[in-house]
Amino acid sequence: MDQSRHAARTAWLIGAGLLVLTLSSGAAVCRAAGDTASVAFIATTTSYVTLLLLFACLRAYERAAGGRRDRLRRSVWALSTLLTVMFAWRVAAMMPYWPAALVVWVLAAATTVGGFVALFHRRP
């Protein structure tokens, strides 16, 4: 496949992904109407803004070289960790018993540590 077709297909997929993210975030905000904490969670803290930043960092990482890649790798890990912690916080709050909430937090910690090892200790 030639480069221009690959770039066009990639751009289309990225645009479609961002459209789906925007529509699902909008639908979630509509469902959460009246719950200020949920709307704030969806619109700013994690779901939308953090995912957009993560996508931007990943795209920049693909194109970067050298020391800039290392800085972007740290940004990707920080944003991924933020998303993991915020979603674990919301899911753990819905658990009926504390052992279930503890399992959610343990899995979030394992995901964060696994991401750190994958990004910083298993580099190509």
N, C-alpha and C positions, 0 to 999 in steps of 0.2 A: 504494500500500500504506500502510495507516495505521501510525502510530508504534508502537503496542503490538504489532502483529503482527511488525513489523520487529525490535523489541527481543527478542521471544520467539524468533524465528528466529536472531538473532545469538547469543543466550544458548545456544541448543541447539547451534549450530555450535561455539562456544567450548568448551562442555562435552564435546562429541564429540572435538574436537581434543586436549583435555587427557587424556581417557580413552585415546585412541590413543597419545599420548606416554607416559603412565604404563605402559601395557601393553607397548609396544615397549622402554622402558627396563628394565622388569622382565625381559622375555625376554632382553635383551642381558646383564643381570647374571647370569642363569642360565647363559647360554652361556659367560660369562667366569669362571665359578666356578673358583677356584684361582689366578686371575691377579689379584693384589691391585691392581696398577696399572690394569688395565682396569676393574675394578669401581669404583675410586675415580674414574676418568675419567668413567664413565657416571653414577654416582650423585651426584657432587658438582660437580666442577670445571666441566664444561661441559654435557653433554647435558641433564640434567634441570633442575637448579637454575637454570642460566643461561637456558635457554629459558623457564622459568616467569617469571623476572624480566623477560626481554625481552617476553613477552606482557603482563605487568602494566604495564610502561612504555608499550608501544604502546597499550594500552587507555586508560591515563591520558592519554596524548598526544592521543588522539582527543577526549577530554572537556575538556582544559585550554585555557586562553587566556593570552595575553600572555607574561610572563616565565617562568611555569612551563613553558610549551611549550618555550622555549629550553633550560631545564635538562633536561627530559625528552628532548629531541632529542640532547643530549650523552650522556645515559645510554643511549639506544638505540644510538648509534654505538659507545660503549665496549663494550656487551654484544655487539653484532654483531662487533666486532673481536676480542673475546675468543673467541667461537665460531669465527671464521675461523682464528685463529692456532692454537687447540687442535686443530681438525680437520686443519689443514695439518701440524701436528707429527706427529699419528698417521699420516696418509697418507704423508707423506714418509719416515717411519721404515720403511714397508713397501716402498718402492721399491727394486728390485734394483740400480739404478745411480744414481750421484750426479746425472747430468744430469736424470733423471726427477724426483728429489727437488727439484732446483733449479727445474724447471718448476712443481711444486706450490707452492713458496714464492713464485715470481714471480706466479702466479695469485692467491695469497692476498693479496699486497701490492697487486695491481691491484684486487682486490675491495675491500680496505680503503680505498684512495685513492678509488675510484669512489663508495663509500658516503659518504665525507667530502664529496666534491664535491656529490653529490646532496642531502645533508642540510643543508649549510652554505652552499653557493654557488649553489644552484638552488632556493632557497626560494620558495614561493608568496607 
